[in-house]
Amino acid sequence: MKTPLRIVIADDEDDIRSCFGRLLRKLGYCVVGEASDGQQLVHESHRTTPDLIITDVRMPHKSGLDAALEINQQHDIPIIFMSSYEEIAGQTIEFAVDFLLKPVDVSQLQQAICKAFPDRCNLH
């Protein structure tokens, strides 16, 4: 049996973090950390060394993008970005696995996870 992917979720909206956490756990993934801003995301990523990060782009104190740049200087962790802003979601970032436009549906999220980990995704 394969070990579930360890995921950190970052979004400044509590409801979105909670929803993603429940959804990911239901899909068989392990949520090892949550962050409400970019500074917390950097901290949680160093603390837990996750397999994958799912983060909003616009957050207080430090954006998800700035946090991801900092994290990727020390760890090679795949990152799925999400945003409510279409112009941001259309950007290409070198280390991004995918860029999802909110609201994100389950199939989009699963496809993005499978893109990063084709041998460990939990398609239902």
N, C-alpha and C positions, 0 to 999 in steps of 0.2 A: 504494500500500500504506500502511495506517495504521501509525503509530508505536505500538508496544506500550505499554500503561499502565505507568507507573513506580510501584511499590508499596513501601511500608515495612511490615514485619511486626514486631509487638511482642508478646512473651509471655515470661514468666519461666521457662518450661520449654523447655529446649534442643530436646528431641525434637519438640515442637509447632512451634517455629520452623522447624526443619529440614524437617519434613513439609510445612508450608505453603509453604516456599520451593521445594521440589522440585515440589509440585503446581502452584503458580502458574507456574513456569517451563515445566513440561510443557504447561500450557494456553496458553502463548504470551505470558505477561506478563513484565515485567522487574522483578525484585526489586532495588531500589537500596540497601536498608538493612535492618538487623535490630537490634532492641533487646530487652534482657532486663528493662528496668524503665522507668518513666515518664520519668526524667531522660534516659536514653539515647534514648528516643523523641523527646523535644523536640529533642535535639541532632541526631539523624539526620534529622528532618524539616526543620530549618533548613539542614542541610548539603546535603541532596539535593533539597529542594522536590518531593516526589513528587506524583503525580496522585491517589493514594489511600493511606490508612492503614488497616491491619487490626490491631486491638489487643485484647488481653485487658483486662478491666476491673481486676481485682485483680492488682497487681504491687508489688514492693518499692520503697521510696524515694519513689515518686510513682505514684499509680494511673493507669491508662490514661485514665480520665475526667478527672483533674486535668491530665494532660499534654495531652489533646485540647483542653481549655478554654484552656490557655496557647498552644498552637499556633494555634488559631482566632482568637486576638487579633491575629495578624500575617498569617496565611495562610488562605485559604478552601479548605481541603483536605477533601474528603469522607472520612468515617470510618465504617468498619464495626467495631462492637464485638462481642466474643464473651465468653462467660462460662460457667462450669460451674454457676453458681448461677441457678436458674430465676427467683427473685425479682428478680435484677438484670437478667436477659435480658428481662424483661417491662417494664422501664422505658422511658419515652420521653424521648429527649434531642433537643433542638431541631436540632442539626446532624448527628445520626447518620443515615447512610444506612439502616442496618439493625442489628439486635441479634440475634446468632446464639447459640444454646445449644449448648455443647460436649457431645458430640463433633459437629463440623460435618462434614456430608457435602459432596461435590463439587458436587452440584446446588444446595444451599443457598448455597454460596459463590458459584457462578456467577450465580445469581439476584440476589444482593446486589450483585455487581459490575455486572451489567447494569442494576440499578435506578439506580446512580450514573452509569453511562456507557452508555446504550442504543445509541449509535452506535459504541462501541468495545469491546463485550464479545466474548469469544471463545467462543461456544457451540459445543460439539462434540456 
